[in-house]
Amino acid sequence: MASPQTLSESDRRLVAGWAADCAERVLELFEAEAPGDDRPRRLIERARAYARGELDTAGEIRRRFAGGVGAGEVETQAAAAAARAAGQAAAVAHMGAHALGAAAYAVRAVALARPDRPDLVDEEVAWQLGHMTPEVRAALAKLPPVGEDRSGPLGPGMLSSGELGEIVRRLQAGIVSGA
């Protein structure tokens, strides 16, 4: 039985483009630190190609860990969070809940890059919610609340605890309320 965090293939294709948009907004944080490393950009391009139907789901599931950036490969936590946002966007082909992971890591990257500007976190969450099409919002509304389903990225682990968990909760509340 598939996890409710998977979403249908058509829903995953819908949310992959939104996840790529979220990750791309913070890509400069990574590229400023590692200008010669295009791996996160390629991950975002893969997510967009998947969203357009240009890439096969099974192939992308097999490749979901290919091309990632290890946290120890960059100096700042903001750059690492930006790279993780790109990796989560590429992983949407595997499981739709990774779209919320891409968004949460993008918000975390903003928070880490500008700890003196907590208002930017609110602005980023508002942008992400405002940038959803009704179809993306409907697809993401099918996901279980963070922490309630154990079999996926929204289950026990990084996306359900700490700052990332709070960000995902804010996003899910905004999806439900139509904010």
C-alpha positions in Angstrom: 0.0 0.0 0.0 1.4 3.4 -1.0 1.9 6.1 1.5 -0.5 9.0 1.3 2.7 11.1 1.1 3.4 9.7 -2.3 0.6 11.5 -4.2 -0.5 10.4 -7.7 2.0 10.8 -10.5 0.0 13.7 -12.0 -0.1 15.5 -8.6 3.7 14.9 -8.2 4.3 16.5 -11.6 2.1 19.5 -10.5 3.9 20.1 -7.3 7.4 19.4 -8.7 7.3 22.7 -10.6 6.3 24.7 -7.4 9.0 22.9 -5.4 11.6 23.9 -8.1 10.4 27.5 -7.9 10.8 27.5 -4.1 14.3 26.0 -4.3 15.4 28.3 -7.1 14.6 31.4 -5.0 17.4 30.5 -2.6 19.8 29.0 -5.1 22.0 32.1 -5.1 22.9 31.4 -1.4 24.6 28.2 -2.6 26.0 29.6 -5.8 27.6 32.6 -4.0 29.6 30.2 -1.9 30.3 27.6 -4.6 30.0 29.4 -8.0 31.5 26.5 -10.0 29.2 23.8 -8.6 26.0 23.5 -10.6 24.6 20.4 -8.9 21.8 22.2 -7.1 20.9 24.0 -10.3 20.8 20.7 -12.2 18.6 19.2 -9.6 16.1 22.1 -10.0 16.2 21.6 -13.7 15.4 17.9 -13.3 12.4 18.8 -11.1 11.2 21.2 -13.8 11.7 18.7 -16.6 9.8 16.1 -14.5 7.0 18.6 -14.0 6.8 19.1 -17.8 6.6 15.4 -18.3 10.0 15.2 -20.0 11.4 12.7 -17.5 10.2 9.3 -16.7 9.0 8.7 -13.1 10.7 5.4 -12.6 14.0 6.8 -13.9 13.7 9.8 -11.6 12.9 7.6 -8.6 16.1 5.7 -9.3 18.1 9.0 -9.7 16.6 10.8 -6.7 19.9 10.7 -4.7 22.1 11.4 -7.7 23.7 14.8 -8.0 23.1 16.0 -4.4 25.5 18.1 -2.3 26.6 16.9 1.1 26.2 19.3 4.0 30.0 19.2 4.6 30.8 20.4 1.1 29.8 24.0 1.8 30.8 26.3 4.6 27.6 28.0 5.6 24.4 26.4 6.8 22.4 28.7 4.5 24.2 27.3 1.5 23.6 23.7 2.7 19.9 24.4 3.2 19.7 25.9 -0.3 21.3 22.7 -1.7 18.9 20.5 0.3 15.9 22.5 -1.1 17.1 21.6 -4.6 17.5 17.9 -3.6 14.0 17.8 -2.1 12.6 19.3 -5.3 14.3 16.6 -7.4 12.9 14.0 -5.0 9.3 15.0 -5.7 9.2 12.4 -8.5 9.6 9.7 -5.7 7.2 11.2 -3.2 5.1 14.3 -3.4 5.7 15.3 0.2 9.2 16.2 -0.8 7.7 19.4 -2.3 7.0 20.6 1.3 10.6 19.7 2.1 11.9 21.9 -0.7 9.8 24.8 0.5 10.8 24.3 4.2 14.5 24.1 3.3 14.2 27.2 1.2 12.7 29.1 4.2 15.4 27.7 6.4 18.0 29.0 4.0 16.5 32.4 4.2 16.4 32.3 8.0 20.0 31.2 8.2 21.3 33.7 5.7 19.6 36.7 7.4 19.1 35.9 11.1 18.8 39.7 11.7 15.7 39.7 9.5 13.1 37.3 10.8 10.5 39.2 8.7 12.1 37.6 5.6 10.9 34.2 6.9 7.3 35.3 6.9 7.8 36.9 3.5 9.2 33.7 2.1 6.3 31.6 3.5 3.8 34.1 2.1 5.5 34.0 -1.3 5.4 30.2 -1.4 1.7 30.1 -0.4 0.9 32.8 -2.9 2.8 31.2 -5.7 0.7 28.0 -5.5 -1.8 27.5 -8.3 -5.2 26.1 -7.2 -4.1 22.7 -8.6 -0.9 22.7 -6.6 -2.7 23.7 -3.4 -5.3 21.0 -4.0 -2.5 18.4 -4.5 -0.6 19.5 -1.4 -3.8 19.5 0.6 -4.0 15.7 0.1 -0.8 15.2 2.2 -1.3 14.1 5.8 -0.3 16.6 8.5 3.3 16.5 9.3 4.1 13.8 11.8 0.9 11.8 11.4 2.0 9.3 8.7 5.2 7.4 9.5 6.1 6.3 6.0 7.6 9.2 4.3 9.4 12.6 4.6 6.7 14.1 6.7 7.0 11.2 9.2 9.4 11.1 12.1 12.6 12.8 11.1 14.0 16.1 10.0 11.0 17.5 8.2 8.7 16.9 11.2 10.8 18.2 14.0 12.5 21.5 15.0 12.5 24.5 12.8 11.8 22.5 9.6 8.7 20.9 11.2 7.4 24.3 12.3 7.9 25.6 8.7 6.0 22.6 7.2 3.2 23.1 9.8 2.9 26.8 8.8 2.8 25.8 5.1 0.2 23.1 5.7 -1.9 25.5 7.8 -1.7 28.1 5.0 -2.7 25.5 2.4 -5.8 24.5 4.4 -6.8 28.0 5.2 -6.2 29.3 1.7 -3.7 31.9 2.9 
